Amino acid sequence: MPFMAQAQSFPQKQIRLIVPFAPGGSTDIIARAIADPLGKVLGQPVIVENKAGAGGSIGALDIMRGSKDGHVIGMATVSTTASNPAINKKIGYDPIKDFQAITNIAATPNVIAVHSKFAAKDYKSFLELIKKNPGKYSYSTSGAGGIGHLQTELFKSLTGAQINHVPYRGAGPALVDTVSGKVPIIFDNLPSAYPFIKDGRLLPLVVAAPKRLSSLPHVPTFAEVGLAPVNRMAYYGLIGPAGMSKEVVEKIHAGVLKVLQDASVRKRIEDTGSLIVANNPEQFAAEIKAEYDIYRDVVAKQGLTLN
């Protein structure tokens, strides 16, 4: 069938929107914020399917193996398309060759925060403390190979700091142990850490964001403290399997842009602490490649493995 005919006849049935994580997290919230209105725009239901496991790779593999006619799409995160593939040689997919980028829907700031009773209360004193005491302190993340892990390793490679990684099975348990003081430092997405920051149980030291956040006006960005390469937000985008027609990709992309004009949809996404991006397929593909390249370099430089 010619591409134009494919686009005109698409969609012919409901569309599967695969979320490679469990319900309730930022990825799931953003997917559900756009799913129902996108279905109305496209004329067929968009059904969210959560396919969690293996740091998001199970769901990512499901997207890769989906039909190429646009009826299977999925959510892409830095973990599934950059950091995990960079460290896991057996992941089973190539994030550049095996997926079609559609749009980066939104991006979320990341934050280094410490337990409220940690000796250092600002970024400068934090860096001085951990560098004076190599190997003494540990940091928690949502899991090995995730964005928090590799972004902290990038931070370590640039500063020369030596802190030990304590991986957890998700941000929730990592936060619990950091808030309790079991692990003093955490690198996390801001939305999940923010409630603990707001009530004073975690102290934010530095954020990955384009500029200082209105919610944390006294916290510098990584760019401000001389670590521009670490100033990378977590993206939540839409992808499909490689081989989709350009016309179908453009139809889905246009539908998402229309959905994001709705103030209620935007608010639902922004309430997670995310910033709307809504770029084009080429721009999102370039973002994915840039993230993948930088984390492959981090893995090589730091000698990281999943063992």
VOPALO-49843 format. One record per residue: residue in three letters; x negated, y negated, z of N, C-alpha, C, O in turn. Coordinates in steps of 0.1 Angstrom, whole numbers, padded with zeros to 4 digits, always signed. Example, Ala and Ser with C-alpha at 12.3 -4.5 7.8 and 13.67 -1.06 7.14 Angstrom:
REM residues 2
ALA-0132+0057+0078-0123+0045+0078-0132+0033+0078-0142+0033+0085;SER-0128+0022+0071-0137+0011+0071-0129+0000+0079-0134-0011+0080;
***
This chain:
REM residues 307
MET-0008+0012+0000+0000+0000+0000-0009-0012+0000-0018-0013+0008;PRO-0006-0022-0009-0014-0034-0009-0014-0041+0004-0004-0040+0012;PHE-0025-0049+0008-0025-0056+0021-0014-0065+0023-0008-0065+0034;MET-0009-0072+0013+0001-0082+0015+0014-0075+0018+0022-0079+0026;ALA+0016-0063+0011+0028-0056+0014+0028-0050+0028+0038-0049+0035;GLN+0016-0046+0033+0015-0041+0047+0019-0052+0056+0026-0050+0066;ALA+0014-0064+0054+0017-0075+0063+0031-0079+0063+0037-0082+0074;GLN+0038-0078+0051+0052-0082+0051+0060-0071+0057+0071-0075+0063;SER+0056-0059+0057+0064-0048+0063+0061-0046+0078+0068-0038+0085;PHE+0050-0052+0082+0046-0050+0096+0053-0060+0105+0055-0071+0101;PRO+0057-0055+0117+0057-0042+0122+0069-0034+0119+0080-0039+0117;GLN+0068-0021+0117+0079-0012+0113+0085-0005+0125+0095+0002+0124;LYS+0077-0005+0137+0082+0002+0149+0075-0006+0161+0068-0016+0159;GLN+0078-0001+0173+0072-0007+0184+0057-0007+0184+0051+0002+0178;ILE+0051-0016+0190+0036-0018+0191+0031-0014+0205+0037-0019+0215;ARG+0021-0005+0205+0015-0001+0218+0004-0011+0221-0005-0014+0213;LEU+0005-0017+0233-0006-0026+0238-0013-0019+0249-0007-0019+0260;ILE-0024-0014+0247-0031-0006+0256-0040-0015+0266-0048-0023+0261;VAL-0038-0013+0279-0045-0020+0289-0055-0010+0295-0050+0000+0301;PRO-0068-0011+0294-0077-0001+0298-0080-0001+0313-0090+0004+0318;PHE-0071-0007+0321-0072-0007+0336-0058-0005+0342-0048-0005+0335;ALA-0058-0003+0355-0046+0000+0362-0037-0013+0363-0042-0024+0361;PRO-0024-0011+0366-0015-0023+0367-0020-0032+0378-0025-0027+0388;GLY-0017-0045+0377-0018-0054+0388-0030-0063+0387-0030-0074+0393;GLY-0041-0059+0379-0052-0068+0378-0050-0079+0367-0040-0080+0361;SER-0060-0087+0366-0059-0099+0357-0057-0094+0342-0049-0100+0335;THR-0063-0083+0338-0062-0078+0324-0047-0074+0322-0041-0078+0312;ASP-0041-0067+0331-0028-0063+0330-0018-0074+0331-0008-0075+0323;ILE-0020-0084+0340-0011-0096+0341-0011-0103+0328+0000-0107+0323;ILE-0023-0106+0322-0023-0113+0309-0016-0106+0298-0009-0112+0290;ALA-0019-0093+0298-0012-0084+0287+0003-0085+0288+0010-0087+0278;ARG+0008-0084+0300+0023-0084+0303+0028-0098+0301+0040-0100+0297;ALA+0020-0108+0302+0025-0122+0300+0028-0124+0285+0038-0132+0282;ILE+0021-0118+0277+0023-0120+0262+0031-0109+0256+0037-0112+0245;ALA+0032-0098+0261+0038-0086+0255+0052-0088+0250+0056-0087+0238;ASP+0061-0092+0260+0075-0093+0256+0078-0105+0246+0085-0103+0236;PRO+0072-0117+0249+0074-0127+0239+0068-0124+0225+0073-0129+0215;LEU+0057-0117+0225+0050-0114+0212+0059-0104+0205+0061-0105+0192;GLY+0066-0095+0212+0075-0086+0205+0087-0094+0199+0091-0090+0188;LYS+0091-0104+0205+0102-0112+0200+0098-0119+0188+0105-0121+0178;VAL+0086-0125+0188+0080-0132+0176+0078-0122+0164+0081-0126+0153;LEU+0073-0110+0167+0070-0101+0156+0082-0093+0151+0082-0087+0140;GLY+0092-0092+0160+0104-0085+0156+0105-0070+0160+0114-0063+0156;GLN+0095-0066+0168+0095-0052+0173+0090-0053+0187+0081-0061+0190;PRO+0094-0044+0196+0089-0044+0210+0074-0042+0211+0069-0034+0204;VAL+0067-0049+0220+0053-0047+0223+0053-0040+0237+0057-0047+0247;ILE+0049-0028+0238+0050-0020+0250+0036-0018+0256+0027-0013+0250;VAL+0035-0023+0269+0022-0022+0276+0020-0008+0281+0029-0002+0287;GLU+0008-0002+0278+0005+0011+0283-0009+0010+0291-0019+0006+0285;ASN-0009+0013+0304-0021+0013+0312-0028+0026+0310-0023+0037+0313;LYS-0040+0026+0305-0049+0038+0304-0062+0035+0311-0072+0032+0305;ALA-0061+0037+0324-0073+0033+0333-0083+0045+0334-0079+0057+0331;GLY-0095+0042+0338-0105+0052+0341-0118+0049+0334-0119+0043+0323;ALA-0129+0054+0340-0142+0053+0335-0146+0038+0331-0152+0036+0320;GLY-0143+0029+0340-0146+0015+0338-0140+0009+0326-0145-0001+0320;GLY-0128+0014+0322-0121+0009+0310-0124+0016+0297-0117+0013+0287;SER-0134+0026+0297-0137+0032+0285-0127+0042+0280-0126+0044+0268;ILE-0119+0048+0289-0108+0057+0284-0098+0049+0276-0094+0054+0265;GLY-0094+0038+0280-0084+0030+0273-0090+0024+0260-0084+0024+0250;ALA-0103+0020+0261-0110+0015+0249-0111+0026+0238-0109+0023+0226;LEU-0114+0038+0242-0114+0049+0232-0100+0051+0226-0099+0055+0214;ASP-0090+0050+0234-0076+0051+0229-0073+0041+0218-0067+0043+0208;ILE-0078+0029+0221-0076+0018+0211-0083+0021+0198-0078+0020+0187;MET-0096+0025+0200-0104+0028+0188-0098+0039+0179-0099+0038+0167;ARG-0092+0049+0186-0086+0060+0178-0072+0057+0173-0066+0066+0167;GLY-0066+0046+0176-0053+0042+0173-0051+0040+0158-0061+0039+0150;SER-0038+0040+0153-0036+0038+0139-0040+0024+0135-0040+0015+0143;LYS-0045+0023+0123-0051+0010+0118-0041+0001+0112-0044-0009+0106;ASP-0028+0004+0113-0017-0004+0107-0012-0015+0116-0002-0022+0112;GLY-0018-0017+0128-0014-0028+0136-0005-0024+0147-0001-0032+0156;HIS+0000-0011+0147+0009-0007+0157+0003-0002+0170+0009+0002+0180;VAL-0011-0002+0170-0019+0001+0183-0029-0011+0184-0038-0012+0176;ILE-0027-0018+0195-0037-0029+0198-0040-0027+0213-0034-0019+0220;GLY-0049-0035+0218-0053-0034+0232-0060-0046+0237-0064-0055+0230;MET-0062-0046+0250-0069-0056+0257-0084-0053+0257-0088-0042+0260;ALA-0092-0063+0255-0107-0062+0256-0112-0071+0267-0108-0083+0268;THR-0121-0066+0275-0127-0074+0285-0143-0073+0283-0147-0065+0275;VAL-0150-0081+0290-0165-0080+0290-0169-0066+0294-0179-0061+0288;SER-0163-0061+0304-0166-0047+0309-0165-0037+0298-0174-0029+0296;THR-0154-0037+0290-0151-0027+0280-0159-0029+0267-0162-0019+0260;THR-0162-0041+0264-0168-0044+0251-0182-0049+0251-0188-0052+0241;ALA-0188-0051+0263-0201-0056+0264-0209-0049+0275-0219-0042+0272;SER-0206-0051+0288-0215-0046+0298-0215-0031+0299-0226-0025+0301;ASN-0203-0024+0299-0203-0010+0300-0210-0003+0288-0218+0006+0290;PRO-0207-0007+0276-0214-0001+0264-0229-0004+0264-0237+0004+0259;ALA-0233-0015+0270-0247-0019+0271-0255-0009+0280-0266-0006+0277;ILE-0248-0004+0290-0256+0004+0300-0253+0019+0298-0261+0028+0302;ASN-0241+0022+0292-0237+0036+0291-0239+0041+0276-0230+0038+0268;LYS-0249+0048+0274-0252+0053+0260-0242+0064+0255-0242+0067+0243;LYS-0235+0070+0265-0226+0081+0261-0211+0076+0261-0202+0084+0263;ILE-0209+0063+0260-0196+0058+0262-0186+0062+0250-0174+0063+0252;GLY-0192+0065+0239-0183+0071+0228-0178+0061+0218-0171+0065+0208;TYR-0182+0048+0219-0178+0038+0209-0188+0027+0208-0196+0024+0217;ASP-0188+0021+0196-0196+0009+0194-0187-0003+0195-0178-0004+0187;PRO-0189-0013+0204-0180-0024+0206-0180-0033+0194-0170-0041+0193;ILE-0190-0033+0186-0190-0042+0174-0184-0036+0162-0176-0042+0155;LYS-0187-0023+0160-0183-0016+0147-0169-0009+0148-0162-0008+0138;ASP-0165-0006+0160-0153+0003+0162-0140-0005+0165-0130+0002+0166;PHE-0141-0018+0166-0129-0026+0169-0128-0038+0160-0137-0043+0155;GLN-0115-0042+0159-0112-0054+0151-0108-0065+0162-0098-0064+0169;ALA-0116-0076+0162-0112-0087+0171-0100-0094+0166-0099-0096+0154;ILE-0091-0098+0175-0079-0106+0171-0080-0120+0177-0079-0130+0170;THR-0080-0120+0190-0082-0133+0197-0086-0132+0211-0082-0122+0218;ASN-0094-0141+0216-0097-0142+0231-0085-0150+0237-0085-0162+0235;ILE-0076-0143+0243-0064-0150+0249-0068-0160+0260-0064-0172+0259;ALA-0076-0155+0269-0080-0164+0280-0093-0159+0286-0097-0148+0284;ALA-0099-0168+0294-0112-0165+0301-0111-0169+0315-0104-0179+0319;THR-0118-0162+0324-0118-0164+0338-0131-0167+0344-0141-0160+0340;PRO-0133-0177+0352-0145-0180+0359-0149-0168+0368-0141-0161+0373;ASN-0162-0167+0370-0168-0157+0379-0175-0165+0390-0179-0176+0389;VAL-0177-0158+0402-0182-0165+0413-0192-0156+0421-0189-0145+0423;ILE-0203-0162+0426-0210-0156+0437-0205-0161+0450-0206-0174+0452;ALA-0201-0153+0459-0196-0157+0472-0203-0148+0482-0207-0137+0480;VAL-0203-0154+0495-0209-0147+0506-0199-0146+0518-0190-0154+0518;HIS-0202-0137+0526-0194-0136+0539-0195-0149+0546-0205-0156+0546;SER-0184-0153+0553-0183-0166+0560-0194-0168+0570-0198-0180+0572;LYS-0200-0158+0576-0211-0159+0586-0225-0157+0580-0234-0156+0587;PHE-0226-0157+0567-0239-0155+0560-0247-0167+0564-0242-0178+0565;ALA-0260-0165+0565-0269-0176+0570-0270-0188+0560-0271-0199+0565;ALA-0269-0185+0548-0270-0196+0538-0255-0201+0534-0246-0193+0532;LYS-0254-0214+0534-0241-0220+0532-0239-0227+0518-0228-0232+0515;ASP-0250-0228+0510-0249-0234+0497-0259-0227+0488-0267-0218+0493;TYR-0258-0229+0475-0266-0222+0465-0281-0223+0468-0288-0213+0467;LYS-0286-0235+0470-0300-0237+0472-0306-0229+0483-0316-0222+0482;SER-0299-0230+0495-0304-0222+0506-0302-0207+0504-0310-0199+0510;PHE-0292-0203+0497-0289-0189+0494-0301-0184+0486-0307-0173+0489;LEU-0305-0191+0475-0316-0186+0467-0329-0185+0475-0337-0176+0473;GLU-0332-0195+0483-0344-0196+0491-0344-0184+0500-0354-0177+0502;LEU-0333-0181+0507-0332-0170+0516-0334-0156+0510-0342-0148+0515;ILE-0327-0153+0499-0329-0140+0493-0342-0138+0487-0347-0127+0486;LYS-0349-0149+0482-0362-0148+0476-0373-0146+0487-0383-0140+0484;LYS-0370-0151+0499-0380-0150+0510-0379-0136+0516-0388-0131+0523;ASN-0367-0129+0513-0365-0116+0519-0361-0105+0508-0350-0101+0508;PRO-0371-0102+0499-0367-0093+0488-0363-0079+0493-0369-0073+0502;GLY-0351-0075+0488-0346-0062+0491-0339-0061+0504-0333-0050+0508;LYS-0338-0072+0512-0331-0072+0525-0316-0072+0523-0308-0066+0531;TYR-0311-0079+0513-0296-0082+0511-0290-0074+0500-0297-0070+0490;SER-0277-0071+0501-0270-0063+0491-0259-0071+0485-0253-0080+0492;TYR-0254-0068+0473-0243-0074+0467-0233-0063+0463-0237-0053+0458;SER-0220-0066+0464-0210-0057+0459-0204-0061+0446-0203-0073+0443;THR-0199-0052+0438-0192-0054+0426-0181-0044+0424-0180-0035+0432;SER-0173-0046+0414-0161-0037+0412-0166-0024+0406-0158-0015+0404;GLY-0179-0023+0402-0184-0010+0397-0196-0011+0389-0199-0022+0383;ALA-0204+0000+0388-0216+0000+0380-0213-0002+0365-0203+0005+0360;GLY-0220-0010+0359-0218-0013+0344-0208-0024+0341-0206-0028+0330;GLY-0201-0029+0352-0191-0039+0350-0197-0053+0349-0210-0054+0350;ILE-0189-0063+0346-0195-0076+0344-0202-0081+0356-0212-0088+0355;GLY-0196-0079+0368-0202-0084+0381-0216-0078+0383-0225-0085+0387;HIS-0218-0065+0379-0231-0058+0381-0241-0065+0371-0251-0069+0375;LEU-0237-0065+0358-0247-0069+0349-0250-0085+0349-0260-0089+0346;GLN-0239-0092+0353-0241-0106+0354-0250-0109+0366-0259-0119+0365;THR-0249-0102+0377-0259-0104+0388-0273-0099+0384-0282-0106+0388;GLU-0274-0089+0376-0287-0085+0372-0293-0095+0363-0305-0097+0363;LEU-0285-0102+0355-0290-0113+0347-0295-0124+0356-0306-0130+0353;PHE-0287-0127+0366-0291-0137+0376-0305-0133+0382-0314-0142+0384;LYS-0306-0121+0386-0318-0116+0392-0330-0117+0383-0341-0121+0387;SER-0328-0114+0370-0339-0114+0360-0344-0128+0358-0356-0130+0355;LEU-0335-0138+0359-0339-0152+0357-0345-0159+0369-0353-0168+0368;THR-0341-0154+0381-0346-0161+0394-0357-0153+0401-0364-0159+0409;GLY-0358-0140+0397-0368-0132+0404-0364-0127+0418-0371-0121+0425;ALA-0351-0129+0421-0345-0125+0434-0344-0109+0434-0341-0104+0423;GLN-0345-0103+0445-0343-0089+0446-0332-0086+0457-0335-0087+0469;ILE-0320-0083+0452-0309-0079+0460-0304-0066+0455-0305-0063+0443;ASN-0298-0058+0464-0295-0044+0460-0280-0043+0456-0271-0049+0463;HIS-0277-0035+0446-0264-0033+0441-0256-0023+0449-0261-0012+0451;VAL-0244-0026+0453-0235-0016+0460-0222-0016+0451-0214-0025+0453;PRO-0221-0006+0442-0209-0006+0434-0197+0001+0441-0198+0010+0449;TYR-0185-0004+0438-0173+0001+0443-0163+0005+0432-0166+0002+0420;ARG-0153+0012+0435-0143+0016+0425-0132+0005+0424-0120+0008+0428;GLY-0136-0006+0419-0126-0017+0418-0130-0029+0427-0137-0028+0436;ALA-0124-0041+0423-0127-0053+0430-0121-0053+0444-0127-0058+0454;GLY-0110-0046+0446-0103-0046+0459-0112-0041+0470-0114-0048+0480;PRO-0117-0028+0469-0126-0023+0480-0139-0031+0481-0144-0032+0492;ALA-0144-0036+0470-0156-0045+0471-0154-0057+0479-0162-0061+0488;LEU-0142-0063+0477-0138-0075+0485-0136-0072+0500-0140-0079+0509;VAL-0130-0060+0502-0127-0056+0516-0140-0055+0524-0141-0061+0535;ASP-0150-0049+0518-0163-0047+0525-0171-0060+0526-0179-0062+0536;THR-0170-0069+0517-0177-0082+0517-0170-0091+0528-0177-0097+0536;VAL-0157-0091+0528-0149-0099+0537-0152-0094+0552-0153-0102+0561;SER-0154-0081+0553-0156-0076+0567-0171-0078+0571-0174-0076+0583;GLY-0180-0081+0561-0194-0083+0564-0202-0071+0562-0214-0071+0565;LYS-0196-0060+0558-0204-0048+0555-0215-0050+0544-0226-0046+0545;VAL-0211-0057+0534-0220-0062+0523-0219-0077+0523-0208-0082+0522;PRO-0230-0084+0524-0229-0099+0526-0226-0107+0513-0221-0118+0514;ILE-0228-0101+0501-0227-0109+0489-0218-0102+0479-0218-0090+0478;ILE-0210-0110+0471-0202-0104+0461-0203-0112+0448-0203-0125+0449;PHE-0203-0106+0437-0201-0113+0424-0188-0108+0418-0187-0096+0415;ASP-0178-0117+0417-0165-0112+0413-0158-0122+0404-0162-0134+0403;ASN-0147-0118+0397-0139-0127+0390-0132-0136+0401-0129-0132+0412;LEU-0131-0149+0398-0126-0158+0408-0111-0155+0412-0109-0156+0424;PRO-0102-0151+0403-0089-0148+0408-0087-0139+0419-0079-0141+0428;SER-0095-0128+0419-0094-0118+0430-0101-0123+0442-0097-0119+0454;ALA-0112-0131+0441-0119-0136+0453-0113-0148+0459-0114-0151+0471;TYR-0105-0155+0451-0101-0169+0455-0092-0168+0468-0094-0177+0477;PRO-0083-0159+0470-0075-0159+0482-0084-0158+0495-0080-0164+0505;PHE-0095-0151+0494-0104-0150+0506-0112-0162+0507-0116-0166+0518;ILE-0115-0169+0496-0122-0182+0496-0113-0192+0502-0117-0200+0511;LYS-0101-0192+0498-0091-0202+0503-0089-0201+0518-0087-0212+0525;ASP-0089-0189+0523-0086-0188+0538-0099-0188+0546-0099-0185+0558;GLY-0111-0190+0539-0123-0192+0546-0131-0180+0550-0141-0180+0557;ARG-0126-0168+0545-0134-0156+0548-0145-0153+0538-0154-0145+0542;LEU-0145-0160+0527-0156-0159+0518-0161-0174+0515-0152-0183+0514;LEU-0174-0176+0513-0179-0189+0509-0184-0189+0495-0194-0181+0492;PRO-0178-0196+0486-0183-0197+0472-0196-0205+0471-0197-0216+0477;LEU-0206-0200+0463-0219-0207+0462-0221-0213+0448-0227-0223+0447;VAL-0217-0205+0438-0219-0210+0424-0209-0203+0415-0206-0191+0417;VAL-0204-0209+0405-0194-0204+0396-0199-0204+0381-0207-0212+0377;ALA-0194-0194+0374-0196-0194+0359-0184-0200+0353-0173-0193+0352;ALA-0185-0212+0348-0174-0220+0342-0180-0231+0334-0191-0236+0337;PRO-0172-0236+0325-0177-0247+0316-0180-0260+0324-0189-0267+0321;LYS-0173-0262+0335-0175-0274+0343-0170-0270+0357-0164-0260+0359;ARG-0172-0279+0367-0168-0276+0381-0152-0275+0381-0145-0281+0373;LEU-0148-0266+0389-0133-0263+0390-0126-0272+0399-0132-0275+0410;SER-0114-0276+0396-0107-0285+0405-0104-0278+0418-0103-0285+0428;SER-0103-0265+0418-0100-0258+0430-0112-0256+0439-0111-0254+0451;LEU-0124-0258+0433-0137-0257+0440-0146-0268+0436-0157-0266+0431;PRO-0142-0280+0439-0150-0292+0434-0164-0293+0439-0172-0300+0433;HIS-0167-0287+0450-0180-0289+0456-0190-0277+0452-0201-0277+0456;VAL-0185-0268+0444-0193-0256+0440-0199-0259+0426-0191-0260+0417;PRO-0212-0258+0425-0218-0261+0412-0216-0249+0402-0214-0238+0407;THR-0218-0252+0390-0218-0241+0380-0232-0236+0378-0242-0242+0383;PHE-0233-0224+0372-0247-0218+0370-0255-0228+0361-0267-0229+0363;ALA-0249-0234+0352-0256-0244+0343-0262-0255+0351-0273-0259+0349;GLU-0255-0260+0361-0259-0271+0370-0272-0267+0378-0280-0275+0380;VAL-0273-0254+0382-0284-0250+0390-0295-0244+0381-0304-0237+0386;GLY-0295-0246+0368-0305-0242+0359-0305-0228+0354-0315-0223+0349;LEU-0293-0222+0355-0291-0208+0350-0280-0207+0339-0271-0200+0341;ALA-0282-0215+0329-0272-0216+0318-0268-0202+0312-0256-0200+0309;PRO-0278-0193+0311-0274-0180+0305-0264-0172+0314-0257-0163+0309;VAL-0264-0175+0327-0254-0168+0336-0241-0174+0336-0231-0169+0341;ASN-0240-0186+0330-0227-0194+0330-0217-0188+0320-0213-0195+0311;ARG-0213-0175+0322-0205-0168+0312-0192-0164+0319-0192-0157+0329;MET-0181-0168+0313-0168-0164+0319-0164-0150+0314-0169-0145+0304;ALA-0155-0144+0321-0149-0131+0317-0138-0133+0307-0128-0140+0310;TYR-0138-0127+0295-0127-0129+0286-0117-0118+0287-0120-0106+0291;TYR-0105-0121+0283-0094-0112+0282-0088-0114+0268-0080-0123+0266;GLY-0092-0105+0259-0088-0107+0245-0080-0096+0240-0077-0086+0246;LEU-0076-0097+0227-0068-0087+0220-0076-0082+0209-0082-0089+0201;ILE-0077-0068+0208-0084-0062+0197-0075-0050+0192-0065-0047+0197;GLY-0079-0045+0180-0073-0033+0175-0085-0024+0170-0096-0028+0171;PRO-0081-0013+0164-0092-0004+0158-0097-0010+0146-0090-0018+0139;ALA-0110-0007+0143-0116-0012+0131-0108-0007+0119-0103+0004+0119;GLY-0108-0015+0108-0101-0011+0096-0087-0017+0094-0081-0014+0084;MET-0083-0025+0103-0070-0032+0101-0071-0042+0090-0081-0048+0087;SER-0060-0043+0083-0060-0053+0072-0060-0067+0077-0055-0070+0088;LYS-0067-0076+0070-0068-0090+0074-0054-0096+0076-0052-0104+0085;GLU-0045-0093+0067-0032-0099+0068-0024-0095+0081-0018-0103+0087;VAL-0025-0082+0085-0019-0078+0097-0026-0084+0109-0019-0089+0118;VAL-0039-0085+0109-0046-0092+0120-0041-0106+0121-0039-0111+0132;GLU-0040-0113+0110-0036-0127+0110-0022-0129+0115-0018-0139+0121;LYS-0013-0119+0112+0001-0120+0116+0001-0118+0131+0009-0125+0138;ILE-0006-0109+0137-0006-0107+0151-0013-0120+0158-0007-0125+0168;HIS-0023-0125+0152-0030-0136+0158-0021-0148+0158-0020-0156+0168;ALA-0014-0150+0147-0004-0162+0146+0007-0160+0156+0012-0170+0162;GLY+0011-0147+0158+0022-0145+0168+0017-0148+0182+0025-0154+0190;VAL+0005-0145+0186-0001-0148+0199-0002-0163+0201+0002-0168+0211;LEU-0006-0170+0190-0007-0185+0191+0007-0191+0194+0008-0200+0202;LYS+0017-0186+0187+0030-0191+0189+0035-0188+0204+0041-0197+0210;VAL+0032-0176+0209+0036-0172+0222+0029-0182+0232+0036-0186+0242;LEU+0017-0185+0230+0009-0193+0239+0013-0208+0239+0008-0216+0247;GLN+0022-0212+0230+0028-0225+0230+0039-0226+0241+0043-0238+0244;ASP+0043-0215+0246+0054-0215+0256+0048-0218+0270+0039-0211+0274;ALA+0052-0229+0276+0047-0234+0288+0048-0223+0299+0039-0222+0308;SER+0058-0215+0300+0060-0205+0310+0050-0194+0309+0045-0189+0319;VAL+0047-0190+0296+0037-0180+0294+0023-0185+0298+0015-0178+0304;ARG+0020-0198+0294+0007-0204+0297+0005-0204+0313-0005-0201+0318;LYS+0016-0208+0319+0015-0209+0334+0013-0196+0340+0005-0194+0350;ARG+0019-0185+0335+0017-0172+0341+0003-0167+0339-0003-0161+0348;ILE-0003-0171+0328-0017-0167+0326-0026-0176+0335-0036-0171+0341;GLU-0024-0189+0335-0032-0199+0342-0031-0196+0357-0041-0200+0364;ASP-0020-0191+0362-0019-0188+0376-0028-0177+0381-0030-0175+0393;THR-0034-0169+0371-0044-0159+0375-0058-0166+0377-0067-0159+0381;GLY-0059-0179+0374-0072-0186+0375-0079-0186+0362-0090-0190+0361;SER-0072-0182+0351-0078-0182+0338-0075-0194+0330-0066-0202+0333;LEU-0084-0197+0320-0082-0208+0311-0078-0203+0297-0084-0193+0292;ILE-0068-0208+0291-0064-0204+0278-0075-0207+0268-0080-0218+0268;VAL-0078-0197+0259-0088-0199+0249-0081-0199+0235-0081-0208+0227;ALA-0075-0187+0231-0067-0186+0219-0075-0189+0207-0071-0197+0198;ASN-0087-0183+0205-0095-0186+0193-0092-0177+0182-0083-0168+0183;ASN-0099-0178+0171-0095-0169+0159-0103-0156+0159-0113-0155+0167;PRO-0100-0147+0150-0107-0134+0151-0122-0135+0149-0129-0127+0156;GLU-0126-0143+0140-0141-0145+0138-0148-0150+0150-0159-0145+0154;GLN-0142-0160+0157-0148-0165+0169-0148-0155+0180-0158-0154+0187;PHE-0138-0147+0182-0137-0137+0192-0148-0126+0189-0154-0122+0198;ALA-0149-0122+0177-0159-0112+0173-0173-0117+0177-0181-0109+0181;ALA-0175-0130+0174-0189-0136+0177-0191-0136+0192-0202-0133+0197;GLU-0180-0138+0200-0182-0138+0215-0185-0124+0220-0194-0122+0228;ILE-0178-0114+0214-0181-0100+0219-0195-0097+0216-0202-0091+0224;LYS-0200-0100+0204-0213-0097+0200-0224-0104+0209-0234-0098+0213;ALA-0221-0116+0212-0230-0124+0220-0231-0118+0234-0242-0117+0240;GLU-0220-0114+0240-0220-0107+0253-0227-0094+0253-0235-0091+0262;TYR-0224-0086+0243-0230-0073+0242-0245-0074+0240-0253-0067+0247;ASP-0250-0083+0232-0264-0085+0230-0271-0090+0243-0282-0084+0246;ILE-0265-0099+0250-0272-0104+0262-0273-0093+0273-0283-0092+0280;TYR-0262-0084+0274-0262-0074+0284-0271-0062+0280-0276-0055+0289;ARG-0273-0060+0267-0282-0050+0263-0296-0054+0267-0305-0046+0271;ASP-0299-0067+0265-0312-0072+0269-0314-0071+0284-0325-0068+0289;VAL-0304-0074+0292-0304-0073+0307-0308-0058+0311-0316-0056+0319;VAL-0300-0049+0305-0302-0035+0308-0317-0031+0305-0323-0024+0313;ALA-0322-0035+0294-0336-0032+0290-0346-0038+0299-0355-0032+0304;LYS-0344-0051+0302-0353-0058+0310-0354-0053+0325-0364-0053+0331;GLN-0342-0050+0330-0341-0046+0344-0342-0031+0346-0343-0026+0357;GLY-0343-0024+0334-0344-0009+0335-0332-0002+0342-0334+0007+0349;LEU-0320-0007+0338-0308-0002+0345-0303+0011+0339-0304+0013+0326;THR-0298+0019+0347-0291+0031+0343-0278+0033+0351-0277+0026+0361;LEU-0270+0042+0348-0258+0045+0356-0261+0055+0367-0252+0058+0375;ASN-0273+0061+0367-0276+0071+0377-0280+0064+0390-0284+0070+0400;
***
